[in-house]
């Protein structure tokens, strides 16, 4: 008698995939995507989700080929339409990636524009990100990163030793305007670093 290989019901194995995972309502949901296609979809090179998904099927475990139960899909998403759920899941992962990238951009700007006045040393990117988490900073995808970075510095100053790094300027000014400029710089509490009269009056502050 020849042997017959029987694959258990509720299993569908896929290989050579990238898995997009989501945990919701106490269950894990996974969709299988083609390698390198998720990044193309994120960058809008690929606009058709069918070209990104290996299968419009929702799994509880892609590597084992275990399909998600219909009742779990309805409980988590309000529907068991797997094509809609796949789109929601990949789009949600894309939004998560965008927010993470924006958070990093803002933290980088803060790091470049601020320092610790107690140590006179700059903060690292890791330290800034931790402080942003500590104040429960929320990302606004529609707001410019530079504007948000200024807001972050303002909020951090309420709780932590952080100060805007002073701007360094190099100015060329005619001799007759020097006194007026110096008065203005003094009103800004600017610190004169150097003065060079060889090429006209040049100030670094």
FITORRO-733098 format. One record per residue: residue in three letters; y, x, z of N, C-alpha, C in turn. Coordinates in steps of 0.1 Angstrom, whole numbers, plus 5000, padded with zeros to 4 digits. Atoms other than C-alpha are relative to their C-alpha. Layout:
residues N
AlaYXZYXZYXZ/...
//
This chain:
residues 205
Unk498850095000500050005000501250095000/Unk498849925001503450144990500949975012/Unk499050034989506050185018501349954995/Unk498750065004509149975016501050045011/Unk499049964990512350105032500949885002/Unk499250124997514149815049501250055008/Unk498749974993517849865059500349885009/Unk499750114991518749665090501249924995/Unk498950085004520949365084501250035009/Unk498849964992524549435095500350144999/Unk499749865002524449795083500350034986/Unk499649965013526149945053500550145001/Unk499649864998526350325052500950054988/Unk499149945010529150505034500150155004/Unk499949854998529550885030501350054993/Unk498949935007532351125020501349915001/Unk498950094998535050905036501050055010/Unk499149994989538150915057500149875007/Unk500150124992538050665085501349975007/Unk498850054993541050465097499649915011/Unk500550074988540450335132501149925007/Unk499150084992542050065153499249945012/Unk500650064988541249955189500849885003/Unk499350124997542149595196499149905007/Unk500850104993540949325220498650065005/Unk501249934994538449575235498950044990/Unk500949965011536749635201500650114991/Unk499649905010536849915176499849954986/Unk500150045014537549845140500350124991/Unk499949895009537150095112500049954986/Unk500150025014537850095075499850134993/Unk500449875007536550355050500950024988/Unk499149975011539050515027499550134992/Unk500349885007538650774999500850125005/Unk499449884995539451135009501350024991/Unk498749965006543051235000500849884994/Unk499350115006543950884989500949935010/Unk499150064990545450765022501450075000/Unk498749935001548151035020500849954987/Unk499450055012548850924984500649865002/Unk499550144998549250564995501250005009/Unk498949994991551550665023501250054993/Unk498949955007553750854999500349924988/Unk499750105011553650554975499550054986/Unk500649965013551850754948499049904996/Unk500950115002549050504951500549885006/Unk499550124995550250154954499049895001/Unk501050104999547049964949499050045011/Unk500949974988545049944982498650014996/Unk501449995005541849894962499650144996/Unk500249865004542250254950499950095012/Unk500049924987542450374986498749975008/Unk501250044992539650175002498750024993/Unk501349995006536050264995499349865000/Unk500650134999535149915006500949915008/Unk499250104992537049605017499249945010/Unk500950044990534749585046500550065013/Unk499649954987535549625083498850035008/Unk501249954993533149825104500450015015/Unk499849964986532649875141499750155001/Unk500349865000531250215132499650044985/Unk500249975015531550355096498950104999/Unk501049895001529350665102498649945001/Unk501350064998526450445113499849884991/Unk500150115009527150175088500049865007/Unk500150124992527549905115501249914997/Unk499050095004529549605103500649935012/Unk499450084989532049415126499549864999/Unk500350154999531049065137501249924997/Unk498950095004533048785123500849945012/Unk499350054989533848645157500950105006/Unk499149904995535348975168501250024991/Unk498849995009537548985137501049885003/Unk499150124997538848625144500750025013/Unk499449984987539448715180501250105000/Unk499049895001541449025171501149974990/Unk499050015011543248925139500349854996/Unk499750145003543048545138499449964987/Unk500650025012541048565106498850094998/Unk501149915003537748705092500150044985/Unk499849965014539248765057500150155001/Unk500149854999538249135055501050074991/Unk499049935009540549225026501450005006/Unk498750014994543649105045500050105012/Unk500149924988542449285077500050154996/Unk500049865005541849615057501450044997/Unk498649975003545449595044500850015012/Unk499249994988546849525078499750135008/Unk500449884993544849815093500650124994/Unk499549885006545850075068501550005001/Unk498650004999549449955068500550035014/Unk499649974986549549965106499950155003/Unk500149854998548250325105501150074993/Unk498949945007550950405080501349995008/Unk498850014991553650265103499950095012/Unk500249914988552150455132500450154996/Unk499749875005552350775111501550024998/Unk498649995002555950705101500850015013/Unk499349994987557050645137499850135007/Unk500349874994555250955149500950114993/Unk499249905008557051165121501549995004/Unk498650024996560451005130500250055014/Unk499949964986559851075167500150165000/Unk500049855001559151445158501350054995/Unk498749965006562251465136501150005010/Unk498950024990564551335164499950105011/Unk500249904989562951565190500550144995/Unk499649875006563551865166501550015000/Unk498550005000567251775162500550025014/Unk499649994987567651735199499850155005/Unk500349864996565952075205501150104994/Unk499149925006568352235180501549995005/Unk498650024996571552085194500250005015/Unk499950004985570852105232499350115007/Unk500649904992569952345259500049975015/Unk500050034985569252365297501150095006/Unk498949924994572452465314499750075013/Unk500449934988570652565345499350144997/Unk500749875003568552835328500750074988/Unk499349955012570852885298499150034989/Unk501049985010567852865276499749874992/Unk500350135008566852615248498749945005/Unk501250074998564252355253499050024989/Unk501050005011560952375233499849864995/Unk500350135006559952095210499149925009/Unk501050074991557052005234500749955012/Unk499250044988559451985264500949884996/Unk499150115004561851755245499249884997/Unk500850125003559051525233499549945013/Unk500550054987557751505269501249925007/Unk498950074994561251415282500349874993/Unk499850125007561651155255499049895004/Unk501150104995558350995266500449965014/Unk499750034986559551015302501149895001/Unk499050115000562650795294499649884992/Unk500550115008560550565273500849974988/Unk499150015012562550635242499249924989/Unk500650085010561850375215500550034986/Unk499649975013561850455178500649884992/Unk499550105009564050255154499950054986/Unk500249955013562750315119501250004991/Unk498950025009565950195103501250085004/Unk498849924995568350425123499850144996/Unk500049865004569250775111499650095012/Unk500549914990567551055130501150075008/Unk499049924994570751245137500849915010/Unk499350094991572450935153499149985012/Unk500950034989569350865174499950135009/Unk500149884992569251235185501250015009/Unk498950004991572751205199499849905011/Unk500250094989571750895218498950055010/Unk501049944992568651075231500750105010/Unk499349904991570851365245500849925010/Unk499250084990573151105261499149945011/Unk500950064990570250935278499350105009/Unk500649894993568551255288500950065011/Unk499049944991571751375305500049925013/Unk500050094988571351085330499050055010/Unk501149974992568151225343499650155001/Unk500549875001567651585333501150104997/Unk499049905004569651915330500050034985/Unk499949985014570551905294501449994995/Unk498649995004573751985276500050034985/Unk499849975014574951985240500450154998/Unk499749865003574952345226501450004994/Unk498649995005578552455219499950044985/Unk499949965014579552485182500750134999/Unk499349875003580452825168500749984987/Unk499150015011583352835145500650134996/Unk499249885005584953105123501249954993/Unk498850065005588553025115500950114994/Unk498949915006591153195092501349925001/Unk498850074998594653115101501250094998/Unk498849925002598153235091500650035014/Unk499549964987599953425118500949905007/Unk499050094994602653165122499349875006/Unk500750124994600052895130499050045011/Unk501049954990598053105155500249935014/Unk499750064987599852975186499649855001/Unk500450145001599352615176498549985001/Unk501550015000595652665169499450045014/Unk500549964987595152845202500249895011/Unk499750114991596752555221498949894998/Unk501050115002594352315204498650055005/Unk501349954995591252535211499950005015/Unk500050004986592252565247499949855006/Unk500150144995592552185250498649954998/Unk501450035002588952175237499150085009/Unk500849914992587852425263499250104992/Unk500749915008586852655235500150145005/Unk500149864995585853015243500250094988/Unk499849915011587253285220499050125001/Unk501049905000584453525211500650134994/Unk499449885006586353765188501249974991/Unk498850025008589553815168500150124991/Unk499949895010589854025136501349984992/Unk498750015007593354095122500050084987/Unk500049925012592154315093500249924987/Unk499950095012591754035068500949885003/Unk499250124995594553815081499449975014/Unk500550044986593953645115498749924998/Unk501350075000590253545118499549995014/Unk500550024986588853395150498649954999/Unk501450054998585253335161500049945014/Unk500050064987584853085188498949905001/
//
